[in-house]
Amino acid sequence: MALSQERSACLGLWVLLLLGAGMEEVVEGCSCHPAHPQQLFCSAEIVIRAKISGEKIVSPSNSSSPYMKMIQYEIKMIKMFKGFDKAKDIQYVYTPVFSSLCGVKLDSNNKAGYLLSGSMWSDGRISIGQCDLVESWDNLSVSQKKNLNYRYQMGCECRINTCYTVPCASTGENECLWTDWLLDNSLNGEQARQYACIRRSDTTCSWYRGGPPPEKDFLDLADP
């Protein structure tokens, strides 16, 4: 996949087993590579909208380590955006208990709605973490919700290049420059919330916005 190298990933070595001392120690926290929501969508195996209906702590049967414990969230799936070939119905998602291991805390008391993305383990369980696309559904923009249906998928062969400093130049026609950090000093700016990078009929890639363009200078392609 063209965007696999851009996937926001947990970079640290999570748990160091000090077998000789009979101890276990977390040696590095969670670190995620900055990624546009579309990049997280494209790199995920599963993307769904769901409500959280319950949670409990579970541990592997062969380990007593607190660092191996997971939060099992019981969910009610509302809609699947990606992963039709991997799962038909999802009842649970799993995340590490500790935030230092990239675990995420979701609200299970108010049956809150979330956008959840993650990967599937070999045993069929779905894993989510801080480096995945995990967001309260109510916090998503209208454009982001629309982009989940098909626009993000249309651009999964495109490359999104994050601009941190100027000059920031494109290295190919299949690339969109993500300039939120330069313009807004934020990774949740206008491009992240309103745009999708899609492949056009001439095989080039450009930002697409469904709606009137903002007063920014990064617009490539407007809604026809």
Salt bridges, closest charged atoms under 4 A:
GLU6 OE2 - ARG159 NH2 3.03
GLU45 OE2 - LYS86 NZ 3.50
GLU55 OE1 - LYS105 NZ 2.95
ASP123 OD2 - ARG125 NE 2.86
ASP132 OD1 - ARG7 NH2 3.41
GLU157 OE1 - ARG199 NE 3.37
GLU175 OE2 - ARG159 NE 3.43
ASP184 OD1 - LYS216 NZ 2.90
GLU190 OE2 - ARG209 NH1 2.82
